[in-house]
């Protein structure tokens, strides 16, 4: 005998979701939610984004007005009308941080801190009905409702409802046996300049750019999986890009295993709250 599903039970779950950050991990979260038909998503990002994996980051929309990640499109938006227009077109709006405080009339049901600053900059438990934070620097029950583990390993993607994620190790994740060597950083403050592109092949010792005239050199061979936008002013120690020793250019334009796991964990956290009182029978 076929079951009868009421209109309430079959209604789409469509909370308004604010994602702080529009870099690699934040974009994977937005992509995963969008694919689950949770599409009223709005992202905020620095006016001058500092992400390096620009081919899989929706923050690129702030440079070129439109960015696409695995078939999902994001557009730059600067007011409530442009945010709502993006939603009507099936797009994800990305708002420059300087404009966000001027937007009135948009109250998120879910707030997600996906900045990955390794510390809590401004997220509070009362920011929304459901607050989720990625990585170290947050405690579930104090700063947010759920913390998502972002450290590679056995617990990657774990949804934490009490306590905190693992502390920041300061060491990049291991890819094909390489950790610190695969990431290059600025030795000094200044403007990063490069003629290289994401997906380019590099060898040990190749110059990938300069900061204040000082060469930035690849320590391992592979492909440039991430690269900061040329012309960006950077402080000393900032991540400028990374080399993937697996040397597969298609990896540069698809979501990574780590980012996909984190996106799935956020989707789980959202559904824990919004599907808790629903029944299919």
Secondary structure, 3 states (H helix, E strand, C coil): CCCCCCHHHHCCCCCCEEEECCCHHHHHHHHHHHHCCCCCEEEEECCCCCCCCHHHCHHHHHHHCEEEECCEEEEEECCHHHHHHHHHCCCEEEEEHHHHCCCCCCCCCEEEECCCCCCCCCCCCCCCCEEEEECCCCEECCCECEEECCCCCCCCCCEECCEECCCCCCCCCCECCECHHHEEECCCCEEEECCCCCCCEECCCCEEEEECCEEEECCCCEEEEEECCCCEEECCCCEEEEEECCCCHHHHHCCCHHHHHHHHHHHHHHHHHHCCCCCCC
